[in-house]
């Protein structure tokens, strides 16, 4: 067996992983859209309890896994901040989950302040073993999921939400929710027959 080609292939694979995002202990696997979001309760860094996704009824929410030490994550931050600013008034929210290690509260807060990341963050100091990251089997970051707060359905996930794809996914989701509301409002009202109506004598012609 020729070892050198095998080592070269391994090196390329590792390089691609670094370019695409920070890689955890196992290979990454994005959650597919269409399935239900995994429910959880947690406390944000500012001390507020959050129940996901039930606290986001009537909204779209981006569940964003990231870390201050993750280069690709930080490269995405300016786009996420712009997108949040643009769509927040249209009921778009973000819930961040930091995979930073224990003792990094000051660092996370400083990065958030300087970058304009004003949305809530969950941080338990366990890095790759963060409780919510384990629930979602997160093995690479950045990783994000766009969730419909009404249905709890994952609308989009993974690389489709990076760069311009994030705004596009939000636009499509907002349009779909608007269409659903309009259809519900335009649906003909159903007449409910009461017992008194059912027992009433039929109308007869009077000449």
C-alpha positions in Angstrom: 0.0 0.0 0.0 1.3 3.5 -0.9 1.0 5.5 2.2 1.9 8.9 0.8 -1.2 9.3 -1.4 -3.4 8.3 1.5 -1.8 10.9 3.8 -2.3 13.5 1.1 -6.0 12.7 0.8 -6.3 12.9 4.6 -4.6 16.3 4.6 -6.9 17.6 1.9 -9.9 16.4 3.9 -8.8 18.1 7.0 -8.1 21.3 5.1 -11.5 21.3 3.6 -13.0 20.8 7.1 -11.1 23.8 8.4 -12.2 25.9 5.4 -15.9 25.0 5.8 -16.0 25.5 9.6 -14.7 24.4 12.9 -15.0 20.6 13.3 -15.7 18.9 16.5 -14.9 15.4 17.7 -16.9 13.7 15.0 -17.9 14.3 11.3 -20.4 17.1 10.8 -24.0 16.4 9.7 -26.5 19.2 9.1 -30.1 18.6 10.2 -32.4 18.3 7.2 -35.2 20.8 6.8 -38.7 19.6 7.2 -38.4 17.8 10.5 -39.4 19.1 14.0 -37.0 21.2 16.0 -35.8 19.5 19.2 -37.4 21.2 22.2 -35.4 22.4 25.1 -35.4 24.8 28.0 -32.4 26.8 29.1 -31.2 30.0 30.7 -29.7 32.8 28.6 -26.6 34.7 29.6 -28.7 37.5 30.9 -30.6 35.2 33.2 -33.8 34.7 31.4 -35.5 31.4 30.9 -36.2 30.3 27.4 -38.3 27.4 26.1 -37.5 26.6 22.5 -39.3 26.7 20.2 -42.6 27.3 22.1 -41.5 30.8 23.2 -41.4 31.9 19.6 -45.0 31.6 18.6 -45.8 33.9 15.6 -42.1 34.3 14.8 -39.2 32.9 12.8 -36.2 32.1 14.9 -32.6 31.3 13.9 -30.9 28.8 16.3 -27.3 29.7 15.8 -24.4 27.5 17.1 -21.1 29.4 17.2 -18.0 30.3 19.2 -15.7 33.3 19.5 -12.7 31.1 18.6 -14.4 29.9 15.4 -13.0 31.9 12.4 -15.8 30.9 10.0 -18.4 31.8 12.7 -17.0 35.2 13.1 -16.8 35.8 9.4 -20.6 35.1 9.2 -21.4 37.5 12.1 -21.6 40.8 10.1 -24.1 39.2 7.7 -26.2 37.8 10.6 -26.2 41.2 12.3 -27.3 43.0 9.1 -30.0 40.3 8.5 -31.3 40.6 12.1 -31.5 44.4 11.9 -33.4 44.1 8.6 -35.9 41.5 9.5 -36.3 41.9 13.3 -39.4 44.1 12.9 -40.9 41.4 10.8 -40.9 38.9 13.7 -37.5 37.4 13.0 -35.5 36.4 16.1 -32.1 34.8 16.9 -31.2 32.5 19.7 -27.4 32.0 19.9 -25.7 28.9 21.5 -22.0 29.5 22.3 -19.6 26.6 22.3 -17.0 28.6 24.1 -15.2 27.0 27.0 -15.5 27.6 30.7 -14.4 31.0 31.9 -15.1 32.8 28.7 -18.1 34.9 29.8 -16.1 38.2 29.5 -14.7 37.3 26.1 -18.1 36.3 24.8 -19.7 39.5 26.1 -16.9 41.7 24.6 -17.3 40.0 21.2 -21.0 40.4 21.3 -20.8 44.1 22.2 -18.2 44.9 19.6 -20.0 43.0 16.8 -23.5 44.3 17.6 -24.9 40.8 18.5 -27.9 42.0 20.6 -29.9 38.8 20.6 -30.0 36.3 23.5 -27.2 33.8 24.0 -27.0 30.4 25.8 -23.7 29.4 27.2 -22.9 26.6 29.7 -19.1 26.6 29.3 -18.8 23.0 28.1 -17.5 23.7 24.6 -18.4 20.9 22.2 -20.2 19.1 25.0 -22.6 22.0 25.5 -26.0 20.5 26.4 -28.0 21.9 23.5 -25.2 21.2 21.0 -25.3 17.6 22.1 -29.1 17.5 21.7 -28.7 18.7 18.1 -25.7 16.5 17.5 -23.6 19.5 16.5 -20.1 18.4 15.4 -19.2 21.5 13.3 -19.8 25.2 13.5 -21.0 27.6 12.3 -24.3 25.7 12.2 -27.8 27.3 12.1 -31.4 26.2 11.9 -34.3 28.4 10.8 -37.4 27.4 12.7 -41.0 28.3 12.4 -42.1 29.2 15.9 -45.7 28.3 15.2 -45.2 24.8 13.9 -41.8 24.0 15.4 -40.7 22.9 12.0 -37.1 23.3 10.7 -37.5 25.3 7.6 -33.8 25.4 6.6 -30.5 24.3 8.0 -26.7 24.2 7.5 -24.9 25.8 4.6 -28.1 27.1 3.0 -28.2 29.7 5.7 -24.8 31.1 5.2 -24.1 34.3 3.3 -26.9 35.5 1.1 -28.8 32.3 1.7 -29.9 33.4 5.1 -31.8 36.4 3.8 -33.3 34.4 1.0 -34.5 31.7 3.4 -36.1 34.3 5.7 -37.9 36.0 2.8 -39.3 32.7 1.6 -40.5 31.8 5.1 -42.1 35.2 5.7 -43.9 35.0 2.3 -45.2 31.5 3.1 -46.5 32.7 6.6 -48.2 35.7 5.0 -49.8 33.5 2.4 -51.0 31.1 5.0 -52.6 34.0 7.1 -54.3 35.4 4.0 -55.7 32.0 3.1 -57.0 31.6 6.6 -58.7 35.0 6.5 -60.3 34.4 3.1 -61.6 31.0 4.0 -65.5 30.9 3.9 -67.1 30.8 7.3 -68.7 27.6 8.2 -72.4 27.6 9.4 -72.9 25.6 12.5 -76.3 24.1 12.9 -77.6 24.3 16.5 -80.2 21.9 17.9 -82.8 24.6 17.6 -82.0 25.0 13.9 -82.2 21.3 13.2 -85.6 21.0 14.9 -87.2 24.1 13.3 -90.1 23.5 10.9 -89.2 23.8 7.2 -90.3 27.0 5.5 -93.3 26.7 3.3 -94.6 28.9 0.4 -97.5 31.1 1.2 -99.7 32.3 -1.6 
